Amino acid sequence: MYRFGPQNYYHYAGVINTLPKFLEDNHIQFPLIIHGEKSWQAVQPYWPETEFQNPYKEILFAGECSYEEIDRIWNEALHHQHDAIIGVGGGKVLDTVKAVASKAKIPCILIPTLPSNCASFTPISIVYSAEGDHLGTIRHSQSNYMVMVEPELLVKAPIEHLTSGIGDTLAKWYESKIRFKKLTSEEISIPLELSHTAAKQCRDNILKWGEAAVIAAEAKKSNADFSRMIDTIYAVAGLVGGLGGKFGQSVGAHAFNYGYVSLGKKRHLHGSLVAYGILFQLSLEENYEEIKQLVPLYKKLKLPICWRDLHLSPEKGDLENMADQILRPSSRIYALPMELTKQKVIDGLEKLESFITENEVGLNAF
């Protein structure tokens, strides 16, 4: 099954102002709006000036895309007979809204407030426990009905969310190409070719527009480079998994992220950890030339490249504890074409740190 993306994807300044007309044109009578506190504040300057023809109800998001939160909001939608659900926020808000919409069999309208991942584009939800531990992924049978991308809202988001989004998007290339290499020419379908092309486009677009997009975000002024980067983070990255299926899924970079999160340290954004995870995966592959090529970009974007950036303490057992989580049975790191042991993972982390140190390219980004 291939999922090409949302049924409607609008990206232009002032798009949120068209929400009342969109609801009216699509005969939506009583939508339910889910949002976080910060996301609701952020969207207010762009919220429609025209009145809604029909009432809507708001619910504050509890903080995690958990099964409990999905059920809570689903019960609300069912009890009050809402005929659509609108998500305003970051990835966890949008993932929760998609899960509720799929379960309730109603359309979802997504208004992303952070440029940090492709959650608004993809018909999947990453599920966590109420405490924030990663549990798994739900794949939905229906596509997102509408995505409204307001560049003026996104360019004012905290800059670290943009760089995190760039890091997460960059991983699409380095992870999916591992899986793609295992395919024979007879197994490569046209959708898989498109997925592979999209993954490469993620990397190429980041190298072309990533730094300029960050400069625009630092100035809080949207421009063409910023909008191209947003479409890359949302749409191009979303197509990698949508067209590639299991061959567009994560590998070592995301495995590092989940291993690091298990340490319970100061929270870094998902995409920043994934960005370091790319370097870790390349270290396991002993592809140090590629690491050397990426480091200048990482330094410009203030993405982590060394243990100091991540506050890792080998003497406290951080590497051993991470290795255990990275190698958990459900980990996707086993897609790498090599035998993986705890010592192999630890060696990969240590060799990466040594390479960064010896080449004097370390940067304390945080």
N, C-alpha and C positions, 0 to 999 in steps of 0.2 A: 504494500500500500504506500502510495506517495502522497505527501501533504505539501502543497505548493505555497501555503501561507494563508493569510486572512482573506475573507471575501472582499473586503474593502480596506484600502490603505491610503489614507490622505495625509499629506505632509506639506503644509504651508502655513505661513503666519496668519493667525486668526481662525484656524480651522475649528477650534473648540466652540467658537461663537455660532457655528452651524449646527450644534448638537440638537437644539429644540426642533429645527426643521427636519433633521435626519430622523428623529424619533417620530415626528408626525408623518413623514413620508412613508415610514415603515410600519405605521399603525401600532406603535408601542405606546401603551396606555398608562402603565404604572411600573416604571423601572426602579430597581433597587441599586443604590450607589454605595460602594465599599471604598473606603479611603483611610489612610493614616492621618495622624495629626499634622505632620510636616507637609505631606503631599497636598492636603486640603488647603493649607495656608498658601503653598506655592502656586496652586492653580487659580486662586481667587482673582488675580489681575486679568486672567484670560477667560474667566467663566462667562457664559453667555449674558449679554446685556438685555437681550430680548426675553420675554417671559416664556416659560414652558407652558404648552397648551394643557398638559396634564400633570398631576402631582407626582412627586417621587419621594422616596424615603432614603435616608442615609444611615449607614452603620459604620462604626469605627472598627477598623481592623485590629485584631488582638496582637499581632506581631509576628506570627509564624504561620507558614502554609502547612498546617498540621491536619490530620484527619479530623480532630476534634473541631478545629476552626471551620473546616469545610462543612461538616455536619451542622454546626451552629448556624451558619449563614444559609445553608440549604433548607433547614427547617423554617427559617424566617421567610425565605422566598416562597416556600410551599404554603405556609400558613396564610400569608397575605396575598397569595396569587399574583406575584410579580411576573410580568411577561418578558422581562429582560433584566440583565445585571450589568452595571457599569463599574469598571475598576479604575480608580485614580491613584496612581502610586508607582512604587518600584516593583521589582521582580516578584517578591513574595506576595504582594497584594494581587498582582495580575495573575499569578499562578493559582491563587486561591479562587479568584473570580472565574477563571477558566474551568476549574474543577467543579465549582458549584453549577455553572451554566451547563456543563456536560451532564451532570447528574440530574439536574432539573429539566433538561432538554429545552432550554431557552437560550436566545442569542446573548452573546457578551460583547460589550463595547469597551475598548481598552484605551485609556489615556495615560501613557507613560510619563512620569515626571522625572525620571533619572535615565541618563544615557549609558547604563551600566551592563546591559545584557540584551538578548534577543527574546525575552519573555513575551513581549507584546505580539511577536510575529508567529511564534510556534504554538501548536496545539498540544502542549505537554505541561505538566506541573511537577516541579521538584518538591517532594514532601519531606518535612522535618518533624521531629517530635516537638512538643510544647517547649522543651528545653533547648531546642536548636540543633539537635543531632540529626544528621542526614539519614533518611530512611529509604528513599527510593524515588522512582519516577512513575507518574500516571500518564498514559498516552490516551488522548481523547479521540473519539470518533468524529467529532464535529470541529470545523475550523472556527477560528475567531471571526465574528461577524464584521466588526469594524475596529480599525485602529486609527486614532487621531493623533498625529505627531505635530506638536506645536514647537517650532525651533526656538522661538523667543523664550519659552518656558525652560527648555532644556539647556540653553546656553547659560542660564543663570544658576543651574544646579552646581553643587560643590564640585570643584575641579577633579577631585579624586575619584568621583564616580565616572567621569569621562575616561580618565586614564585606566581605571579598572575595566571599563567596557572595552577599551582598546586591547587590553591584555587578554581578556576572555575571548575576544574575536580573533586575535592572532593565533590562539591555540587551535582554532578550527583547521588551519592548514597543517600544523605540525602533528596533530593527533590523527586527523582523517587520512593523511597520506600513509600512515603506518598500516591502516586497515586496507587502503586501496591497493597497496603493493601486493597484497596476498591474492588478488583477483587475477584470473587468466583473462586473456583478451575476449574469450567467448562469454565470460561472466559479466563483462562490463557493458551494462545496458546504457541507453541514451540518458535516462535520469541519473544514473551513477556518474556518467561523464559530466553532466551538468553540475552535480554535487561537487565533484573534484575541481571543476573550473571555478565554482563559487568559493571553495576553500582557498584556492590560490589567489582569487580576487581579494579575499579578506586580507591576506598578507600584503599583496601589491598595493591595495588602497591605503593600508596603514602606513606603509613606507612612503607613499606619495602624499597623503593628506593628514596623517596623524598629528605631526608636529604643528602644522598650520591650524588644525582644529583646536588643539589645546591653547594655542596663542589667542584664537578667537574667544574661547571660553574664559581665558584669564581676563580678557577685556570686556567680557559679558556682552559681546556683539556678534550676533549670528551672521554668517556669510556662506558663500557657496561651498567652501572647503569644510566648514562645520557641518552643513547639511549633508554633504556627501559622506562624511564620517558617520553621522547618525544613521543614514540608510545602510551603510556597511555593517554597523553594529546590530541593527534591527533586522533588515531584510536579507542582505547577502549572507550574513551568518546564519540566519534562520533557514535559508534554503539548503545549507549544507546537510543538516539533519533531515529536513523535510524531503529532500530528494534522495539522500544517501541511505536513509534508514539506519540499520546497524553499522553500516560502513561509514557513517558520518558521526559516530558516537565518540565520546572522549576516551583517552588512553592514560598516559602517564602524568600529564600536566594536572588533570583533575584529580587523579589519585593522590598526588602530592597535596593538593588543597584539602582533601578530606583527612589526610593524615595529619596535617598541621592543625586543622580545626580541633582534632581530638585532644590536642595538648591543653586546650582551654586557656591559651595565652590571650594577650591583648588582641582584640579582633581586627584583622585586616580585611579589606573588602575582598570578596570572592575572586574577582578578576585579577587583582594584584597578586594573590596567592597562585592563581593559575599561571600568571605570567612567569613567576619564578619556577613553577612546575614545568614550564616549557624547557627552561635551562636544565632542570633536573633530568627530564626525559632525554634531552640531547646528550647529557653527560653519560647516562646509561648506554646510549648509542655510540659513545665516544666520538661524537661529532663536535669537536671543540672549535673547528673553523666556523661553523654556523653560530655557535655561542659568541664568538668574537665579533661576528657581524651584527648580532643583535644588541650587544651591550651599549653601543653609542645611542641607539634609539631608547633603550631602557633608561639611560641616564638623563636624556632629554625629557622623558615622560615621568621621571622619578618613580620608576617601577623597581621593586626589590631585586638585587642581584647577589646579595651576600647574607651570611648568617646575622651579621650586625643589623641589617635592615629589618630582619624578621625576629630579632631578639631571641635567637636560638642559642641554647646552652648545652653543648655536647656533654659537658661534665655533669649535668643534671639528668642525663639519660634521654634527652629530647630526641636524638637520632634513633635510638633503639625503639622508643615508644612510637615514633612516627612510622618507622619501618614495619612494625607490627600491624598498624592500621592500613598502611599502603598495600600490604600483602594480604589483607583480609580476603576470604574466599570470594566475595562478591565484587572485588575490585576489578576495574577494567584495565588495570596495568598489564594483565596477562595477555593482552593483545600484542604486546611487544614481542618481536621475534627472538627471544633469548630465554635462557633459564634464569628464573628470578629467585633469589634467596634473600634472607634478611641481611646477610653480609654484603651481597651484591648491591642492595639498596643503600646501605650505609656507605659503601665504597663510592657509589655514584654521588652522594651528597658531599662526601669528603673531597673527592677529586674535583668536583665543581668549585668548592670553596678554595681549594689550592690553586686552581687555574685562575680564578678571579683575583686572588691575592698576588700570585706571581706576576700577573700581567698588569698589576697596579691599576685596575679599573674599578675597584670597589667604590661604592657610594653609599653613604648613610642617608637614605632617602627619607627616613621617618624620624 
